[in-house]
């Protein structure tokens, strides 16, 4: 039996919807379509959710793994304590 190249595969699991969304955007910049799963289907953060899956098509999995490793390497040099994320909304 052959596998379906369109079958979704989990690329990675991260701790928040925000982190997953940023990675999905970084993958898109590299031409890899991905989506987030494990939180609220509408994309709204869910209280108590401790993981969010990043999902890609099976036929994109190897390229996505390589791109994800590059993304992790690029982001590892960011000092997040120095990043201005703006003022919290009321």
HELIX and SHEET records of a PDB file:
HELIX    1   1 UNK A   17  UNK A   29  1                                  13    
HELIX    2   2 UNK A   58  UNK A   60  5                                   3    
HELIX    3   3 UNK A   61  UNK A   75  1                                  15    
HELIX    4   4 UNK A   80  UNK A   82  5                                   3    
SHEET    1   A 3 UNK A   8  UNK A  14  0                                        
SHEET    2   A 3 UNK A  52  UNK A  57 -1                                        
SHEET    3   A 3 UNK A  34  UNK A  37 -1                                        
END                                                                             
